[in-house]
Amino acid sequence: MEKFKRILLKLSGESLAGGQGHGIDTQRLADYAAQIKEIVEAGVQVGIVIGGGNIFRGLQGAGKGFDRVKGDQMGMCATVINSLALSSALGAIGVKSRVLTAIRMEPIGEFYSKWKAIEALERGEVVICSAGTGNPYFTTDTGSTLRGIEIEADVMLKGTRVDGVYTADPEKDPSAVKFDEISYDEVLQRGLRVMDLSAITMARENGLPIYVFDMDTPGNLRRVLSGENIGTYVHA
């Protein structure tokens, strides 16, 4: 893991809700910001994509009568809210960050471009990429894979509330077994819900490894980058 100098960190919007189940838990937000500060100070360049499930999920909205396109656009706006919250939390502890949006939302955030993101990363800023891909029918999983490839990240770190990839959902099946590492192909063949299929396929085709770990335990982000085996490594 020490070889990863530039990362794309995918954070779960649902995890950001903490124990309250919805909205933004300020303690969880502060914990995330502190973990990010720790690795930035160690010299790691950090790009981030955050989901919006703590506020609104477009696909769930479509199942309740929302137009799918409008629902996904609402989900994109939810990711912007979370991104602004994280940017604010980072600023409060002295970490410079920049929010880029996939749809034009000046002055809320700057319009995303690969070159703008990489220049900010090289200046030591945390770059938070929001609003998904800017298009409906794409999840933030796919958005994070796309951004990871674009910014030429060494790895995507998928921070969740589960400590890796299992043979089944460990929250529902106590007999589920965890993988220390697994190939993209096996993930696809087994139908494991690491990320959606388009995200895994894009990562495989572009050689972007994925490391799935529990982000909700303080200190785990630094442990991953220090080489501790606390999650699941998905690669070719």
C-alpha positions as CSV (number, residue, x, y, z in Angstrom):
1,M,0.0,0.0,0.0
2,E,3.0,2.3,0.5
3,K,3.2,2.7,-3.3
4,F,-0.1,4.6,-3.4
5,K,0.8,8.3,-3.6
6,R,-2.5,9.5,-5.2
7,I,-5.8,8.0,-4.2
8,L,-9.4,8.3,-5.0
9,L,-11.4,7.9,-1.8
10,K,-15.0,6.8,-2.2
11,L,-17.1,7.6,0.8
12,S,-20.6,6.4,1.5
13,G,-23.3,9.0,2.0
14,E,-25.2,6.6,4.1
15,S,-22.2,6.2,6.4
16,L,-22.1,10.0,6.7
17,A,-25.5,9.8,8.4
18,G,-23.9,7.9,11.4
19,G,-26.3,6.5,13.9
20,Q,-29.1,9.0,13.1
21,G,-29.8,7.2,9.8
22,H,-30.3,10.3,7.7
23,G,-28.7,13.7,7.1
24,I,-25.2,14.4,8.3
25,D,-23.8,13.3,11.6
26,T,-21.3,16.0,12.6
27,Q,-19.2,13.6,14.7
28,R,-18.9,11.2,11.8
29,L,-18.0,14.1,9.5
30,A,-15.3,15.3,11.9
31,D,-13.9,11.7,12.2
32,Y,-13.7,11.5,8.4
33,A,-12.0,14.9,8.1
34,A,-9.4,13.9,10.8
35,Q,-8.6,10.7,9.0
36,I,-8.1,12.6,5.7
37,K,-5.9,15.2,7.3
38,E,-3.7,12.4,8.7
39,I,-2.9,11.0,5.3
40,V,-2.6,14.4,3.6
41,E,0.0,15.4,6.1
42,A,1.8,12.1,5.3
43,G,2.1,13.3,1.7
44,V,-0.7,11.4,0.0
45,Q,-2.7,13.2,-2.7
46,V,-6.4,12.8,-2.1
47,G,-9.3,12.9,-4.5
48,I,-12.8,12.2,-3.0
49,V,-16.2,11.2,-4.2
50,I,-19.1,11.0,-1.8
51,G,-22.4,9.4,-2.3
52,G,-25.7,11.1,-1.5
53,G,-27.7,8.2,0.0
54,N,-28.1,9.9,3.4
55,I,-30.1,12.6,1.7
56,F,-31.7,11.2,-1.4
57,R,-31.3,8.2,-3.7
58,G,-32.5,8.7,-7.3
59,L,-33.2,5.0,-8.0
60,Q,-35.3,4.7,-4.8
61,G,-37.1,7.8,-5.7
62,A,-37.9,6.4,-9.1
63,G,-39.5,3.4,-7.4
64,K,-41.8,5.8,-5.6
65,G,-43.0,7.8,-8.6
66,F,-40.2,10.2,-9.2
67,D,-39.1,10.7,-12.8
68,R,-35.8,8.8,-13.0
69,V,-33.9,11.6,-14.6
70,K,-35.1,14.2,-12.1
71,G,-34.5,11.7,-9.3
72,D,-30.9,11.2,-10.3
73,Q,-30.5,15.0,-10.6
74,M,-31.7,15.3,-7.0
75,G,-29.2,12.6,-6.0
76,M,-26.4,14.6,-7.7
77,C,-27.4,17.7,-5.7
78,A,-27.3,15.5,-2.5
79,T,-23.7,14.6,-3.2
80,V,-22.9,18.3,-3.6
81,I,-24.4,19.0,-0.1
82,N,-22.2,16.2,1.4
83,S,-19.1,17.5,-0.5
84,L,-19.6,21.0,0.8
85,A,-20.0,19.7,4.3
86,L,-16.8,17.7,4.1
87,S,-15.0,20.6,2.6
88,S,-16.1,22.8,5.5
89,A,-15.0,20.2,8.0
90,L,-11.6,19.9,6.4
91,G,-11.2,23.7,6.4
92,A,-12.1,23.8,10.1
93,I,-9.0,21.7,10.9
94,G,-6.6,23.5,8.5
95,V,-6.8,21.3,5.4
96,K,-7.2,23.0,2.0
97,S,-9.8,21.5,-0.2
98,R,-11.6,22.3,-3.5
99,V,-15.1,21.2,-4.5
100,L,-15.5,20.5,-8.2
101,T,-19.0,19.8,-9.7
102,A,-19.9,17.7,-12.7
103,I,-22.6,20.2,-13.5
104,R,-22.1,24.0,-13.5
105,M,-23.0,25.3,-10.1
106,E,-20.7,28.4,-9.6
107,P,-20.1,29.8,-7.1
108,I,-21.0,26.7,-5.1
109,G,-18.2,24.7,-6.8
110,E,-15.9,24.9,-9.8
111,F,-16.8,23.0,-12.9
112,Y,-14.9,19.8,-13.0
113,S,-12.0,19.1,-15.4
114,K,-9.3,16.5,-15.1
115,W,-6.5,19.1,-15.4
116,K,-8.0,21.4,-12.8
117,A,-8.3,18.4,-10.4
118,I,-4.7,17.2,-11.0
119,E,-3.2,20.7,-10.6
120,A,-5.1,21.1,-7.2
121,L,-3.9,17.7,-6.1
122,E,-0.3,18.6,-6.9
123,R,-0.6,21.7,-4.8
124,G,-1.6,19.5,-1.9
125,E,-5.3,20.3,-1.9
126,V,-7.9,17.7,-1.3
127,V,-10.1,17.5,-4.4
128,I,-13.8,16.7,-3.8
129,C,-15.6,15.7,-7.0
130,S,-19.3,16.0,-6.7
131,A,-22.5,15.6,-8.7
132,G,-21.5,12.2,-10.0
133,T,-20.8,12.1,-13.7
134,G,-23.3,14.9,-14.3
135,N,-25.5,12.4,-16.1
136,P,-28.6,10.3,-15.0
137,Y,-28.5,6.5,-14.9
138,F,-24.9,6.5,-13.4
139,T,-24.2,5.8,-9.8
140,T,-21.6,7.5,-7.6
141,D,-19.7,4.1,-7.8
142,T,-19.3,4.6,-11.5
143,G,-18.6,8.3,-10.9
144,S,-15.8,7.5,-8.5
145,T,-14.3,4.9,-10.9
146,L,-14.4,7.5,-13.7
147,R,-12.8,10.2,-11.5
148,G,-10.2,7.8,-10.2
149,I,-9.1,6.9,-13.7
150,E,-9.2,10.5,-14.9
151,I,-7.0,11.9,-12.0
152,E,-4.6,8.9,-12.6
153,A,-5.1,7.6,-9.0
154,D,-3.0,4.6,-8.0
155,V,-6.0,3.0,-6.2
156,M,-9.6,3.6,-5.3
157,L,-10.2,3.2,-1.6
158,K,-13.9,2.4,-1.0
159,G,-14.7,3.3,2.5
160,T,-17.8,1.7,3.8
161,R,-19.3,0.4,7.1
162,V,-18.2,-3.2,6.2
163,D,-14.6,-4.2,6.5
164,G,-14.2,-5.7,3.1
165,V,-15.7,-8.0,0.4
166,Y,-17.6,-11.1,1.6
167,T,-19.1,-14.2,-0.1
168,A,-22.5,-12.7,1.0
169,D,-23.8,-9.7,2.9
170,P,-22.2,-10.2,6.4
171,E,-25.0,-8.0,8.0
172,K,-27.5,-10.6,6.8
173,D,-25.6,-13.9,6.6
174,P,-23.4,-14.7,9.6
175,S,-21.7,-17.5,7.7
176,A,-20.3,-15.1,5.1
177,V,-16.5,-15.3,4.5
178,K,-14.3,-12.4,3.9
179,F,-11.8,-12.2,1.0
180,D,-8.4,-10.7,1.6
181,E,-8.1,-10.2,-2.1
182,I,-10.2,-11.0,-5.2
183,S,-10.0,-10.4,-8.9
184,Y,-12.4,-8.2,-10.9
185,D,-13.5,-11.3,-12.8
186,E,-14.4,-13.2,-9.7
187,V,-16.4,-10.3,-8.4
188,L,-18.4,-10.2,-11.6
189,Q,-18.8,-14.0,-11.8
190,R,-20.0,-14.3,-8.2
191,G,-22.2,-11.3,-8.6
192,L,-20.7,-9.7,-5.4
193,R,-22.1,-6.3,-4.6
194,V,-18.8,-4.5,-4.2
195,M,-19.8,-1.8,-6.6
196,D,-22.2,-1.7,-9.5
197,L,-21.3,-3.7,-12.6
198,S,-20.4,-0.7,-14.8
199,A,-18.0,0.6,-12.1
200,I,-16.2,-2.8,-11.7
201,T,-16.0,-3.3,-15.4
202,M,-14.6,0.2,-15.9
203,A,-12.0,-0.4,-13.2
204,R,-11.0,-3.7,-14.7
205,E,-10.7,-2.3,-18.2
206,N,-8.5,0.6,-17.0
207,G,-6.5,-1.2,-14.4
208,L,-7.7,0.8,-11.4
209,P,-7.4,-1.5,-8.3
210,I,-10.0,-1.1,-5.5
211,Y,-9.5,-1.6,-1.8
212,V,-12.6,-2.0,0.3
213,F,-12.4,-1.3,4.0
214,D,-14.3,0.0,7.0
215,M,-14.0,3.8,7.0
216,D,-16.2,4.2,10.1
217,T,-13.4,3.1,12.5
218,P,-11.1,6.0,13.2
219,G,-7.6,5.5,12.0
220,N,-8.4,2.9,9.4
221,L,-7.6,5.1,6.5
222,R,-4.0,5.6,7.7
223,R,-3.8,1.8,8.5
224,V,-4.7,1.0,4.9
225,L,-2.1,3.3,3.5
226,S,0.5,1.9,5.9
227,G,0.0,-1.5,4.5
228,E,-2.2,-3.2,7.2
229,N,-4.4,-5.9,5.8
230,I,-7.7,-4.7,7.1
231,G,-9.9,-4.9,4.0
232,T,-10.2,-6.5,0.6
233,Y,-8.0,-5.8,-2.4
234,V,-9.8,-6.1,-5.8
235,H,-7.4,-6.2,-8.8
236,A,-6.7,-8.0,-12.0
